[in-house]
Amino acid sequence: MQTEWPEQLFARLVDLNIRQVAYVPDAGHARLIDLCRGEESMTAVPLTTEEEGIALLAGAWLGGERGVMLMQSSGVGNCVNMLSLATTCRFPLLMLVTQRGEWAEFNPWQIPMGQNSGAAIEMMGGLVYRVDDAADLCDTVDGAGNLIFNGSRSAAVLISQRMIGRKVW
Amino acid sequence: MVGNVPLLKRRPSVARLLAGRGPTAVICGLGSACWDVAAAGDHDLNFYLWGAMGGASLMGLGLALAQPDRPVLVLTGDGEMLMGIGGLATIGVQRPRNLTIAVIDNQRYGETGMQHSHTASGVSLTKVAEGCGFRRTLPVATEADLDMLRAQIHGLDGPVFARIRVEASDDPRVLPTHDGVDLKNRFRRAAGVE
């Protein structure tokens, strides 16, 4: 299960009819990003900074497509003002966030944002779901996705650092 | 003045660009670009950003990717474009043929007191767009240039980047609705996705 979650999560994203995948390269999401890049029904859009993804996915929704953003916790802070676009206009926005700055973190520079990623999302009106066990991930993403696309809300699923595994330095 | 040619005025320039727009969708960056587009005539396929500074071009990208047969025009100011300048690189990776980014460049931050922007010091957004791989980049300084740009918007052979150099003017505000949910819903209905 531990190593299979990217494949399973990818299948759920296909089921959710996700068409645009915005991302900033990330070790935790690396396998999932590769799968999305190889999927014909999806357009993978690498970003220079995460806030671009908020606007990109709003535009996608205007054109009738669903999207998802794959990012690391440090990127949440880059999004804060842009999240007002999703909140004010009630654009559906699904963010899958791999956590840094928590379990077994080696780099202290990751801690401030990693410890506050959920609070930053909530501060801007988004919902936060945290996953510590890979067995819960797919159902959590599926539930969040159904909620946001049907309810026009923004939500982040925080994927814990312990679940992803220790970064080897 | 640039040489002997008087600078374009922003309001008539935008109106000229939008004449006969057909199915073109327009995303407007916050501030004067929104008032210019509203002054040219409200339209269900206009989306006015009242905030989210730096997001206009990326919003255009997401829309252009979702509806590849529809011309998508982002009209924004130099200050708004500068805040999202990395987005030009992101567009350069995707290179959608139906996307045009048109920057109305008065070299000023109009909403905050007409302070100089970076373009007033010679920063060239056109060269940035060229370096990012835009298929066409177009300096716009005359009405003939505007007509050429209008043809390119509909030509679906972009991405196009155009810098429209305009005089610094303080035009009366023409305010469209600022209800974001309403803007979104009416746009989606007009685009045939809701």
Contacts between the chains, C-beta under 8 A, distances in Angstrom:
chain1	res1	chain2	res2	distance
A	19	B	66	7.2
A	20	B	62	6.3
A	20	B	65	6.2
A	20	B	66	7.2
A	43	B	65	5.4
A	43	B	94	7.4
A	45	B	61	7.5
A	45	B	65	7.5
A	45	B	90	6.7
A	45	B	93	7.5
A	45	B	94	6.3
A	46	B	90	7.1
A	46	B	93	6.2
A	47	B	86	7.9
A	47	B	90	5.6
A	48	B	86	3.4
A	48	B	87	7.3
A	48	B	89	5.4
A	48	B	90	5.8
A	49	B	86	5.8
A	51	B	54	7.0
A	51	B	55	7.2
A	52	B	55	7.6
A	52	B	58	4.6
A	52	B	84	7.1
A	52	B	86	6.7
A	52	B	87	5.4
A	52	B	90	5.7
A	53	B	58	7.8
A	54	B	52	7.7
A	54	B	55	6.9
A	55	B	52	6.3
A	55	B	54	7.9
A	55	B	55	3.3
A	55	B	56	7.4
A	55	B	58	3.8
A	55	B	59	4.4
A	55	B	62	7.1
A	55	B	84	7.7
A	55	B	87	7.8
A	56	B	58	4.6
A	56	B	59	7.0
A	56	B	61	5.7
A	56	B	62	4.1
A	56	B	90	7.8
A	57	B	62	6.0
A	58	B	55	7.6
A	58	B	59	5.4
A	58	B	62	6.6
A	59	B	27	7.1
A	59	B	58	6.8
A	59	B	59	3.9
A	59	B	60	6.1
A	59	B	61	6.3
A	59	B	62	2.8
A	59	B	63	3.9
A	59	B	64	7.6
A	59	B	65	8.0
A	59	B	66	7.2
A	60	B	62	3.8
A	60	B	63	7.0
A	60	B	65	6.7
A	60	B	66	4.9
A	61	B	62	7.7
A	61	B	184	7.6
A	61	B	188	7.7
A	62	B	25	7.6
A	62	B	47	6.5
A	62	B	59	7.5
A	62	B	62	7.4
A	62	B	63	5.1
A	62	B	66	7.4
A	62	B	184	6.8
A	62	B	187	5.4
A	62	B	188	6.3
A	62	B	191	6.6
A	62	B	193	7.9
A	63	B	62	6.9
A	63	B	63	4.5
A	63	B	64	7.8
A	63	B	65	7.5
A	63	B	66	2.8
A	63	B	67	4.3
A	63	B	70	7.7
A	63	B	191	6.4
A	63	B	193	6.6
A	64	B	66	5.8
A	64	B	67	7.2
A	64	B	188	7.1
A	64	B	191	6.8
A	64	B	192	7.7
A	64	B	193	3.0
A	64	B	194	7.7
A	65	B	62	7.7
A	65	B	65	7.4
A	65	B	66	4.0
A	67	B	62	7.1
A	81	B	51	7.7
A	81	B	52	7.3
A	81	B	53	7.5
A	82	B	52	5.6
A	82	B	54	7.5
A	82	B	55	5.7
A	84	B	51	5.5
A	84	B	52	6.3
A	85	B	49	7.5
A	85	B	51	6.9
A	85	B	52	3.9
A	85	B	55	6.1
A	85	B	59	8.0
A	85	B	180	7.8
A	88	B	50	8.0
A	88	B	51	6.9
A	88	B	180	4.3
A	88	B	181	7.9
A	89	B	180	3.3
A	89	B	181	5.8
A	89	B	183	6.7
A	89	B	184	4.8
A	90	B	180	7.4
A	90	B	181	5.3
A	90	B	184	7.2
A	91	B	184	6.7
